[in-house]
């Protein structure tokens, strides 16, 4: 299974403590290592390969790509 490559305008879901919020990727920065969605920056974490809200631990608020 190949990894989805994020792009500007891509629909995503923000996951936080069991809550789900629809959002759209507004920008892809730093060679794809940072996303901006819903006005907030999410960074790709090496530990779990997830985009997590900047400044939060690797298990914090994250972006999910829907199939």
Secondary structure, 3 states (H helix, E strand, C coil): CCCCCCCCCCEEEEEECCEEEEEEEEEEEHHHCEEEECCEEEEECCCCCCEEECCCCCCCCEEECCC
